[in-house]
Amino acid sequence: MKPGDDRQTIRHNFSDAVNMSPGELAKWLETDESKAAGQHSARGGESVGHESGRRIVGLLRRKQDELTDRDYAHMRKVVGYVHRHMAQRPRGDVSHTRWRHSLMNWGHDPLK
């Protein structure tokens, strides 16, 4: 976490950015669409967004007083990703796009 960051502000921004419940996100992460979305390394494996989604599920289920500095840093990363990605919204129906699927891996469903 950066010096001067306010944990309350980070939590607020995180809860605004993440609009999926832990159960919804966990269920989504099990789908083929979720596993196919996002950037994968040259070796394959799990995408950065999919890994983040698993971590977000844990953050959403954790009590506020159990959150660490690393958790808050990840929450800030999630907020930044969602904001940047939303600014790149493609035209037309995004229901079945990799753009939406990638955002959903980060806990944000733009159709909600």
N, C-alpha and C positions, 0 to 999 in steps of 0.2 A: 504494500500500500504506500502511496506517495505521502510525504509529510503534508499535513494540512487538510488531507481528505477527511470529510465528515462522514462517519459511518452511517448516520441517519440518512444523509443525502444519498449515499451509495445504495442503501437498502431501498429507498424510495424509487430511485432511478431504475434499479434492478426489477422491482415489482411492476413498474410501468412497462419495461421492455419485455419481460417474461410474462406472457399472457396465457400460458398453458399450465394446467395443474401438474403436480408430480406424476399422478396416474396417467394423465393424457400423454405427457412427454415420454414416460417409460414405455407405454404401449406403442407410441409412434416409433421409438427407437428400435423396436423389434421388426419393423416392416422392411421389405426389400427397398422401397423408395428411400427410406431414411439412410440405409446402408450404402446406397448408390450415390447419394448427394454429397457435395463438398469436395474438397481437395484431398486426394490420397497421395501418399508418398510413392516414389518409384517402386518401392518394394510391395506396394499394395497395403493391405491391412485396413485399420480403422481410420476414417477421416478425422481431421481436427475437430470439425463441428460435432461429429457423432460422439467423440470422446468428451467434448465439452458438455453435450447433452446429458451424458451419464453423470457428470459432475454436478450439473444444474439440478438434476433430480435429487441428489444428496443434499445440496444447499437448501432446496425448498422444504425438505423434510427435517432439516436441522433447526434446533431452537436458536433464537437470536444470540443468546449468551454463549453458545457453543461455537460461534463463527470465529475463525482465526484471521490474521492479517492476509494469509494466502487466499482464504475464501473471499475476503473483500476485494482483493486484487483481481480474482477471477470474475467476480460480479461486475467490476468496472470494465473488464475485457468484454463481457457479454453485452453490456450496454453499448459500448463503442461499436461492436460488430453489428448489432441490430440496427443502430442508427445509420451506419455506413451502408449496410445492405438495403435498407428501406429506401435510401436515396437513389438506388439503382433499379428501382421497380420497372420491369418491362411493361410494354403496352399490352392491352388486351386482357383476356382471361388468364389469370395466373394459377388457377386451381391445381393444375397438374404439371407444374413447372419445377425444374431443378432449383430455380430461385426461391420458390416458396418452400420446397423441401429442405433446402439448406437453412433457411431461417427457422423452420420448425425444429431442426436439430439443435438450434440455439435457444429453443423454448418460446419462440414467437411465431404465432400463426397469423399472417397478415390478413386472413379472411375473417378473423374474429372481430 
